[in-house]
Amino acid sequence: MKKSLIADIHKLPAIEVWPKIFFALWERFAEPIRRDLADAKTVERDRSIKPLDDVLAGSAWDLWGDFEATAPKTSSALKEFWLQQTTPKAVLILDALSLREVPWILEGAQERGYTIHSAGATGSELPGDTTPFAKALGFGQRASLQNNGGKSISFPGAFTESTNLPWQDCASLIKADPDIIFWHHWPDERMHHLADQGNGYAVLAKEAAATLTGDEFWAFVDKLATGRRLVITADHGYSNPALFPDIHPADQKEHLKSQFKSGRNRESKGERIDQHWVPPLSQNLDTAHGNWNIVLGRKKWRSQGGYPSLAHGGLSLLEVAVPYIEMSKSNT
């Protein structure tokens, strides 16, 4: 990570810093990767942004208080897209898709003749979980989108669907409706399934590369993009705590364990958690989705059953930054 960006974090206002951070993340993670190196190269990229995560959990921890107001937000970008795109359009939300998976989507799109109109990183809600994102879009919860049940004033006329069906079955759900929002539960459900395995990320990285360059996934995308401008994005990303250092001071470890168990956030409902550590281990934030206490940075601690090897909902960059790719395919 460039030293100039670290310097900018300490001297520029949040409204300038957060877009710079997201631009730098996109540059780092969007570069092509050989499929057989999916695990090794994405871990290498993950490690390379540790200094940036450490600054945002250390000397610049207070920048998270300005995140909602100044970072480029996925929910805002989708609302603007829906309003401005007057011809048929579609949104594909891949639950928990992170910046690590960007190369495979860009590779698949290029191989299949798509035009990329815009591509970059945007930010999740705080905390970076599914329900806050659904609420930000005006749907209340992810499940409400099932069977065209989702109604939101921000997305008038949208046919909605939410499912974890195989891609070929998802394709059969796409009808002639001009405007579609489709929320698929992959890779989130797979991530949670692998979270108790020590090598969970290695498995997920290889599966993601195969899935996002595979014919079944792109047959579904092709049908969704037929005659429509398409955005592929996510509600939140995820972290790989196998790369996180353990918290060693006993009092800090016990504090985190008592507050969060094996999680990355908890709703505080206005209760302020007093801490005597500077910088703090977590941050109390009044968000658009209530009062939350959220773990700062790359931290893990021993807990009953072990800390998950894949997680989301905390204040680290790959948990809050997601892909936002707008594209179309001619002659479809």
C-alpha positions as CSV (number, residue, x, y, z in Angstrom):
1,M,0.0,0.0,0.0
2,K,1.4,3.4,-1.0
3,K,2.9,5.5,1.7
4,S,1.3,8.6,0.2
5,L,-2.2,7.1,0.9
6,I,-1.2,6.6,4.6
7,A,-0.1,10.2,4.7
8,D,-3.3,11.4,3.1
9,I,-5.3,9.5,5.8
10,H,-3.7,11.6,8.4
11,K,-4.0,15.0,6.7
12,L,-7.1,15.0,4.5
13,P,-10.8,15.2,5.6
14,A,-12.9,12.0,5.6
15,I,-14.9,13.1,2.6
16,E,-11.6,12.9,0.5
17,V,-10.0,10.0,2.3
18,W,-12.6,7.3,2.0
19,P,-12.9,7.6,-1.8
20,K,-9.1,7.5,-2.1
21,I,-9.1,4.3,0.0
22,F,-11.8,2.6,-2.1
23,F,-10.0,3.6,-5.3
24,A,-6.7,2.1,-4.0
25,L,-8.5,-1.1,-2.9
26,W,-10.0,-1.5,-6.4
27,E,-6.6,-1.0,-8.1
28,R,-5.1,-3.7,-5.8
29,F,-7.8,-6.4,-6.1
30,A,-9.1,-6.0,-9.7
31,E,-5.8,-7.1,-11.4
32,P,-6.1,-10.4,-13.2
33,I,-5.1,-13.6,-11.4
34,R,-4.3,-17.0,-12.8
35,R,-7.1,-19.4,-11.6
36,D,-4.6,-21.9,-10.3
37,L,-3.2,-19.2,-8.0
38,A,-6.6,-18.0,-6.7
39,D,-5.8,-18.9,-3.0
40,A,-2.2,-17.7,-2.9
41,K,-2.6,-14.5,-4.8
42,T,-5.7,-13.3,-3.0
43,V,-4.1,-14.0,0.4
44,E,-1.1,-12.1,-0.8
45,R,-3.3,-9.1,-1.7
46,D,-5.2,-9.4,1.6
47,R,-1.9,-9.3,3.5
48,S,-0.7,-6.3,1.5
49,I,-3.5,-4.0,2.8
50,K,-2.9,-4.9,6.5
51,P,-0.9,-1.7,7.1
52,L,-4.0,0.3,5.9
53,D,-6.3,-1.7,8.1
54,D,-4.0,-1.2,11.0
55,V,-3.9,2.6,10.5
56,L,-7.7,2.7,10.4
57,A,-7.9,0.7,13.6
58,G,-5.1,2.7,15.2
59,S,-4.1,6.3,14.7
60,A,-7.0,7.0,12.3
61,W,-9.7,5.0,14.1
62,D,-12.0,8.0,14.3
63,L,-12.5,8.0,10.5
64,W,-15.0,5.1,10.9
65,G,-17.3,7.6,12.5
66,D,-17.5,9.4,9.2
67,F,-17.8,6.3,7.0
68,E,-21.6,6.4,6.5
69,A,-21.6,10.1,5.5
70,T,-18.4,10.1,3.3
71,A,-17.6,6.6,1.8
72,P,-19.1,5.7,-1.6
73,K,-22.1,3.6,-0.6
74,T,-23.5,0.6,-2.5
75,S,-27.1,1.3,-1.5
76,S,-26.8,4.9,-2.8
77,A,-25.2,3.8,-6.1
78,L,-28.0,1.3,-6.7
79,K,-30.7,3.8,-6.1
80,E,-29.1,6.3,-8.4
81,F,-28.7,3.6,-11.1
82,W,-32.3,2.6,-10.8
83,L,-33.4,6.2,-11.1
84,Q,-31.2,7.2,-14.0
85,Q,-31.4,4.0,-16.1
86,T,-34.7,4.5,-17.9
87,T,-34.3,1.4,-20.2
88,P,-34.6,-2.2,-18.8
89,K,-32.2,-2.9,-16.0
90,A,-31.2,-5.6,-13.5
91,V,-29.3,-5.8,-10.3
92,L,-27.6,-9.0,-9.2
93,I,-26.6,-9.0,-5.5
94,L,-24.2,-11.8,-4.6
95,D,-24.4,-12.1,-0.8
96,A,-20.9,-11.5,0.8
97,L,-19.1,-11.2,-2.5
98,S,-15.8,-9.4,-1.7
99,L,-13.2,-7.6,-3.7
100,R,-11.1,-10.8,-3.8
101,E,-13.5,-12.2,-6.3
102,V,-13.4,-9.3,-8.7
103,P,-10.8,-10.7,-11.2
104,W,-13.0,-13.7,-12.0
105,I,-16.1,-11.6,-12.8
106,L,-14.1,-9.2,-15.0
107,E,-12.4,-12.2,-16.7
108,G,-15.7,-13.9,-17.3
109,A,-17.3,-10.8,-18.6
110,Q,-14.5,-10.1,-21.0
111,E,-14.5,-13.7,-22.4
112,R,-18.2,-13.5,-23.0
113,G,-18.3,-10.2,-24.8
114,Y,-19.7,-7.9,-22.2
115,T,-19.0,-4.1,-22.1
116,I,-18.0,-2.8,-18.7
117,H,-19.5,0.7,-18.3
118,S,-18.2,1.3,-14.8
119,A,-16.4,-0.7,-12.2
120,G,-15.1,0.1,-8.7
121,A,-15.5,-0.5,-5.0
122,T,-18.4,0.7,-2.9
123,G,-19.2,0.4,0.8
124,S,-21.6,-1.7,2.8
125,E,-23.9,-0.5,5.5
126,L,-22.7,-0.5,9.1
127,P,-22.6,-3.1,10.4
128,G,-21.7,-5.0,7.3
129,D,-24.5,-7.5,7.5
130,T,-27.4,-8.6,5.3
131,T,-30.4,-7.1,7.0
132,P,-29.0,-3.5,7.3
133,F,-28.3,-3.6,3.5
134,A,-31.8,-4.9,2.8
135,K,-33.2,-2.1,5.0
136,A,-31.1,0.5,3.2
137,L,-32.6,-0.6,-0.1
138,G,-36.1,-0.3,1.4
139,F,-36.9,-4.0,1.5
140,G,-36.7,-4.7,5.3
141,Q,-35.1,-8.1,4.9
142,R,-33.6,-10.3,2.3
143,A,-36.3,-12.9,2.5
144,S,-39.0,-10.4,1.4
145,L,-37.6,-10.4,-2.1
146,Q,-38.6,-14.1,-2.6
147,N,-41.2,-14.8,-5.3
148,N,-41.5,-11.1,-6.3
149,G,-42.5,-10.1,-2.8
150,G,-40.0,-7.2,-2.5
151,K,-41.6,-3.7,-2.6
152,S,-39.5,-0.6,-2.2
153,I,-40.2,3.0,-3.2
154,S,-36.5,3.3,-4.3
155,F,-37.0,0.5,-6.8
156,P,-40.4,1.0,-8.4
157,G,-41.5,-1.7,-10.8
158,A,-38.8,-4.2,-9.8
159,F,-39.5,-7.9,-10.1
160,T,-37.6,-9.4,-7.1
161,E,-36.2,-12.8,-6.2
162,S,-34.0,-14.1,-3.4
163,T,-32.8,-17.7,-3.5
164,N,-29.9,-20.1,-3.1
165,L,-30.9,-22.4,-5.9
166,P,-28.2,-23.7,-8.4
167,W,-27.5,-21.2,-11.2
168,Q,-29.2,-23.2,-13.9
169,D,-32.4,-23.2,-11.8
170,C,-32.0,-19.5,-11.2
171,A,-32.0,-18.9,-14.9
172,S,-35.5,-20.4,-15.2
173,L,-36.8,-17.8,-12.7
174,I,-35.9,-14.9,-15.0
175,K,-39.1,-14.0,-17.0
176,A,-39.8,-11.1,-19.4
177,D,-40.1,-8.5,-16.6
178,P,-38.0,-5.5,-17.8
179,D,-36.6,-4.5,-14.4
180,I,-35.2,-7.2,-12.0
181,I,-33.5,-7.3,-8.6
182,F,-32.1,-10.8,-7.9
183,W,-30.4,-11.5,-4.6
184,H,-28.5,-14.8,-4.5
185,H,-27.2,-16.2,-1.2
186,W,-23.9,-17.4,-2.6
187,P,-21.1,-17.1,-1.4
188,D,-22.4,-16.2,2.0
189,E,-24.0,-19.5,2.8
190,R,-20.9,-21.3,1.6
191,M,-18.7,-18.9,3.7
192,H,-20.6,-19.8,6.9
193,H,-20.4,-23.5,6.1
194,L,-16.6,-23.2,5.8
195,A,-16.1,-20.8,8.7
196,D,-15.3,-23.6,11.2
197,Q,-12.5,-25.1,9.0
198,G,-9.0,-23.8,9.4
199,N,-8.5,-23.9,5.6
200,G,-11.9,-22.4,4.9
201,Y,-10.6,-19.6,2.8
202,A,-8.5,-21.8,0.6
203,V,-11.5,-23.8,-0.3
204,L,-13.7,-20.8,-0.8
205,A,-11.1,-19.0,-3.0
206,K,-10.8,-22.0,-5.4
207,E,-14.5,-22.6,-5.5
208,A,-15.2,-18.9,-6.2
209,A,-12.7,-18.9,-9.1
210,A,-14.4,-21.9,-10.6
211,T,-17.9,-20.6,-10.1
212,L,-17.4,-17.1,-11.4
213,T,-15.7,-18.3,-14.6
214,G,-18.0,-21.2,-15.1
215,D,-20.6,-21.7,-17.8
216,E,-23.5,-22.2,-15.4
217,F,-23.0,-18.9,-13.6
218,W,-22.6,-17.0,-16.9
219,A,-25.6,-18.7,-18.5
220,F,-27.7,-17.2,-15.6
221,V,-26.0,-13.8,-16.0
222,D,-26.6,-13.9,-19.8
223,K,-30.3,-14.4,-19.2
224,L,-30.4,-11.7,-16.6
225,A,-28.5,-9.3,-18.9
226,T,-30.6,-10.0,-22.0
227,G,-31.9,-6.6,-23.1
228,R,-31.0,-5.1,-19.7
229,R,-28.2,-3.0,-18.2
230,L,-26.8,-5.1,-15.4
231,V,-25.1,-4.3,-12.1
232,I,-23.3,-7.0,-10.1
233,T,-22.6,-6.1,-6.5
234,A,-22.9,-7.3,-2.9
235,D,-24.4,-6.4,0.4
236,H,-21.1,-6.8,2.3
237,G,-17.7,-8.5,2.1
238,Y,-16.0,-10.8,4.5
239,S,-12.7,-11.2,6.4
240,N,-10.2,-14.0,6.6
241,P,-9.4,-14.1,10.4
242,A,-6.9,-16.9,9.8
243,L,-4.6,-13.9,8.8
244,F,-5.5,-11.9,12.0
245,P,-3.1,-11.8,14.9
246,D,-4.4,-13.0,18.3
247,I,-5.1,-10.5,21.0
248,H,-2.6,-11.3,23.8
249,P,-3.2,-9.0,26.8
250,A,-5.6,-11.0,29.0
251,D,-7.8,-8.0,29.9
252,Q,-8.3,-7.1,26.2
253,K,-9.0,-10.7,25.2
254,E,-11.6,-11.1,28.0
255,H,-13.2,-7.8,27.1
256,L,-13.7,-8.8,23.5
257,K,-14.8,-12.3,24.4
258,S,-17.4,-11.0,26.8
259,Q,-18.7,-8.4,24.4
260,F,-18.7,-10.3,21.1
261,K,-18.2,-14.0,21.9
262,S,-17.1,-15.1,18.4
263,G,-18.8,-12.3,16.5
264,R,-17.7,-9.0,15.0
265,N,-20.5,-6.7,16.3
266,R,-23.4,-6.4,18.6
267,E,-26.3,-4.1,18.9
268,S,-25.8,-1.8,21.9
269,K,-29.1,0.1,21.8
270,G,-27.6,3.3,23.0
271,E,-25.4,1.6,25.7
272,R,-21.9,2.9,25.6
273,I,-19.1,0.5,26.2
274,D,-16.4,2.3,28.3
275,Q,-12.9,1.3,27.3
276,H,-9.6,2.6,28.8
277,W,-7.6,1.5,25.7
278,V,-6.5,4.1,23.2
279,P,-7.1,3.3,20.4
280,P,-10.2,1.4,21.5
281,L,-10.7,-2.3,20.6
282,S,-14.1,-1.6,19.1
283,Q,-16.2,1.5,18.2
284,N,-19.6,2.6,19.4
285,L,-21.4,4.0,16.4
286,D,-24.8,5.6,15.9
287,T,-25.6,4.2,12.5
288,A,-28.6,4.5,10.2
289,H,-29.5,1.0,11.5
290,G,-29.3,1.7,15.2
291,N,-26.6,1.8,17.9
292,W,-23.8,-0.8,17.3
293,N,-20.6,-1.7,19.0
294,I,-18.3,-3.0,16.2
295,V,-14.8,-4.6,16.4
296,L,-12.1,-2.4,15.0
297,G,-9.6,-3.8,12.5
298,R,-7.9,-7.2,12.3
299,K,-8.4,-8.8,15.7
300,K,-9.3,-12.3,16.9
301,W,-9.3,-13.9,20.2
302,R,-9.7,-17.4,21.7
303,S,-13.3,-18.2,22.3
304,Q,-15.4,-21.3,23.0
305,G,-15.5,-23.4,19.9
306,G,-12.7,-21.3,18.3
307,Y,-12.8,-18.1,16.3
308,P,-14.3,-18.6,12.8
309,S,-11.9,-18.6,9.9
310,L,-14.3,-16.5,7.8
311,A,-16.4,-13.7,9.2
312,H,-18.1,-10.4,8.5
313,G,-19.7,-7.5,10.2
314,G,-16.5,-5.8,11.7
315,L,-14.6,-2.6,10.8
316,S,-12.0,-3.9,8.4
317,L,-11.7,-3.0,4.8
318,L,-12.6,-6.3,3.1
319,E,-15.7,-6.6,5.3
320,V,-17.1,-3.3,4.1
321,A,-15.8,-2.8,0.6
322,V,-17.6,-4.7,-2.2
323,P,-17.5,-4.8,-6.1
324,Y,-19.8,-2.6,-8.1
325,I,-19.8,-3.5,-11.8
326,E,-22.2,-2.1,-14.3
327,M,-22.2,-3.9,-17.7
328,S,-24.2,-4.9,-20.7
329,K,-24.0,-7.3,-23.6
330,S,-24.8,-6.3,-27.1
331,N,-26.8,-8.5,-29.5
332,T,-28.3,-10.5,-26.7
